[in-house]
């Protein structure tokens, strides 16, 4: 019977839609033939989703069976009615689930280094342990050496005593006879001392002497009896397990005995018991020595680390209170004393640096207060004139504006100088040192000074000289020297600039600097009493001194012959640039 696209007759189950068929096939799993063309969206195998509602599964089980039976017949069959039908292929078995991936092993924690735990101990404990360990190693080495030397000496004495044992010929003959008879022993059948004796044949048999203990025979003993060896000295054991020292040798030429060897032995307990006693004694001495060394090490560590404890306390006090006036007493000239002196020098330098910093802040505040006060006064006058409507005379207004401009210029220069001095030594300047011509830098500085139009003539005599320095910092230093010379020169005066043999001199013809003021001219904010009324902040020569020292040179001021002052700058260098440099 072929199916058509029209409505199904009554009683014929309808084919469910795709979504419902998927749900029913995935949940009911009805037996029977299945569709040869399952939907690709239908989950197959054990991974197919299951319906969480068991009642829904029971309600649709009949519809699922009908749908499965109806799906066994293709909906659009091309065969005639009653003709052969296409065989239904069995569904492919579901693929087995993939095995779970093995989980990564847990990370193994890093092993602790044995030296890390020792580094956590205090220095005093480490010194004590180090002293005790060193003494323990030394005592142990000495004890082992003493024990082994004593053992070798005792064994040598035991071997010598075995060689000194005199075996009578009758003892050898009687011992051989006693191997086959039971004749009573005579007085000559006993060896002197506590030595054991036996006779060994060349075939490895033994005949034990009177009042002796049998000792195991080795092939070396048979070789001596056969005449291939003269004697054998070895360690052996008796049949009862007692360790002995064994000497096997051939009888003397007058013994008239052939095919035999005499074995003489003595117990090793003769030397083992003294060695055991010596080992206990050495162990006791070593233990006492280690304890004494640990005690001595602890005492030495406490005594030697007292200066370190004082230094630690001083450092903790400085860190807690920021009191840089603390000093540690220095005793002796050892490493601890050097460390104490270095700490005292460091705290003194820090205290001096902090004092200079505080002084710099105070001086900067004082220098900034004057131009700011004057600037505020002038601005207040201008604002009040505008607020009251009373206009200032034009000349007074221009004078006020010029004063404001001059005060702002002075304030900007002061702030720039402070920024320059606030930089660390490694960051001062605009770049790394390089080979530059000092005569070229001095020439550029002279041109900048001339452009300011001060009315002071500047005369130059510059010979070539090449130095290694920061060009910007060095040029600013030379400009500051020129500004200082121009400022103190009389109107219409002359400033002489000369560079000869690496010494740059700037001379003015002003009033000069008194000799008692020369040591202070390079200090920050220091100004001569006679120059208080002149413009400036007192930082120019400080910047010069810093820049020149960073270049490896020196600067000084000295009175000039005939009046005035000479500022001299000396820098290491050469009249010719090094080969391969940019200045070459």
C-alpha positions, 0 to 999 in steps of 0.5 A: 500500500502506497501512501499519498500526500493527502489526509490519512484515513481514519485509524491511520496514525499520523506522522509526527512533526520533526521536533516531536519525533525527535523528542519521542525517539530520544526518550521512548527508545521504542523497539521495532524498525526505524526510519532509513533516513533519520533526521541529522538533528536527532541525537543518537547513541548514549549521548542523546538527551533524556526527557526529564518527565517520565509521565510524558514518556508514558503518554507518548509511548503509543504515539512513538510506536505508531510513528516508528511503524509508520516511518518504516514505510517511505512516504514517497515510494516509487514502487507500484502497489504490491511491488517489492519494497526497499529493505530497511538497513539496520541503524549504525551502532552508537560510537563508544564514548571517548575515554576520559582524558587523564588528569594532570599530576598535581604540581610537585612543590620545589625541594627545600635547599639544605642551606636555606634553613641554616641561613634563617638562623641568627648569626650567633647560632650559625657561628656556634654551629660552625665552630662545633661542626669544625671541632667535631670534624677535627676530633673525629678525624683525629679519633679515626686516625688514632684508632686505625694506627693503634689497630695496625700497631697491635696487629703488627705486634700480634703477627710478630708474636706468631712468628716468634712461636717456636714449634718443636719437631716432636710436636709436629711428629706427635701431632701427625701420629695423633691423627691415627692413634690415641697415645697420651700427650707428652710435655712437648706437645703443648705450645707456649702461651695461648697459641693454637697449633695444627699441622696441614698436609699438602692435600688440605687435611689437618691434624690438630695439636694438643690443647688447641682449637681447629682452625679452617684450612684455606688453599693457601695453607695447602700451597705452603705444605706443598712447598710452593709458598714459604708462609701465609699470614691471614685472618681465619676462624675456628670451628666454634666461630672465634676469629683468629690470626693465622700464620702457616709456614713450612717446618725448618730444614732440620725437622726432617718432615716433608708434605706438611706445614705448621699453622699457628694462630692466636685469637683476635680478641687480644687486640679487639678488646683493647680497640673497643675500649679505645673506641669508647674512650675516643668517643667520650673525648670527642663528645666532650670536645664538641660540647666544649667547642660549642660552648666556646663558640657561643661565648666567642660569638657573644663576645665578638658580636657585641659591637654588631649588636650595638650597631644594630641597636643604633640602626634601629634607633635611627630608623625608629626616631630619625635621630642622626646624631647617634654615634657608635664608639669605635674600639680597635682597628678590626672589621667591626671598628671599620664598620662602626666608623663607616656607620658614623660617617654615614650618619654624619653625612646624612645629618649634614645633607638634611641640614643643608636641605633644611637650610636650602628650603629656608633660604629659598623661602627667604629669597622667594618672599622678597620678589613675591612681596614686591610683586604683590604690592605692585599688583595691589596698586594696579588693582586698587587703581582699577577698583577706585577709578583713580587712574595712575599717571602714565609714567607711574603705571609704566614703572609699575609694569616694568617692575612687575616684569623684572620681578617675574623675570627674577622669580623665574630665574630663581626657580630655574636655579633651584630646579638645577640645584635640586637635581641629583648629580647623576641627572644634572645636565642634559645628557651624558658626558662627551668630548667637547671643545671648551673654547667653543663653549666659552665662545657661545657663552660670550655671544649670549652675554653680549646679546643682553646689551649690558654695555660691558665690553667682553674681550676673548683670547681662547686657545683650543682645549677639548674636555669630556663634559656635559655641554649644556651644564658646562655652557651654563656655568660659563654664562653664570661666570660672565653674568657675575663679572658683568654685574660687578663691572663698572659702567663702560667697563671691560671683562676679559675671557682667556683660555690657556693650557686648560685654564679658563679665566674670567676677569672683571674690573669691579670692586673685588671680593674681600679675602675673608669672603672668598671661602663662602662664595660658592655656598648656596644663597650666600651673597656678599653684604656689598651686593645685597642691593644687586639683582641675583639669588646667590645660586649662580656660583653654586651651579658653577662649582657643581658643574665643574666638579662633575666634569672633574675640574675645579673652580676658584676666585682670587683677587686680580692684580690692579683690582677686580676678581678673577674666576678660574676654571681648570678642566682636564683635557688636551689641545687636540680631540681624541681620534675618532670623536665627533670633535675630531 
